[in-house]
Amino acid sequence: MRLRTRKAANRWHADTLAKCGQCGSTVRSHTACPSCGYYKGRQVVTVEAA
């Protein structure tokens, strides 16, 4: 039983997705938005237009 309990903690979990507050695109939680570069309401990454 102990072995199965330890192995259960290593199971796969899907990424939690959230909406970017600046541009509205879908991003992973706790990650800067790849399309606009904002995280928690401030710009942390400079994104150049392609």
N, C-alpha and C positions, 0 to 999 in steps of 0.2 A: 504494500500500500504506500509506503514512503517513497519508493522509486517512482510509482505512477504519479504521485503528488508533485514530485520534483520535475518530472517530464511535462506535466500539464502546464507548468509555468513558462515553458519554452515554446508554446504553441504560436501559430501565426496570427497576427492581428492586422486588420486592414488599416491603412492610413486614415487619420481623421482630417477631413477637409473642411475648410472655412472660406468665407468670402473676404476678399480684400476690401478694407474700408475705404480705400482711396479710389480704385478703379472698378471694383466689383467682380473681378475675375476669381476663379476658384484656385486656392493655394493650400498646401499642406500647413497644418498648425505649427506655430513657432518657427516659421520660415519667412524670410523676406520675399515679397511678391516678385516673380521674375519679369512681369510685364511692366511694372511701374517703379519697383525698387523701394517701396515703402514697407515699414514694419512698425506696428504699434503707433501709427499716426505720424511718423517722421521718416524722412528719406535716409536710407542707410546704404543704398547701392545706386550708383549712377547708371542708368540704362540709356543707351544710345539708340536712336531710331534707325531701323535697317532700311 
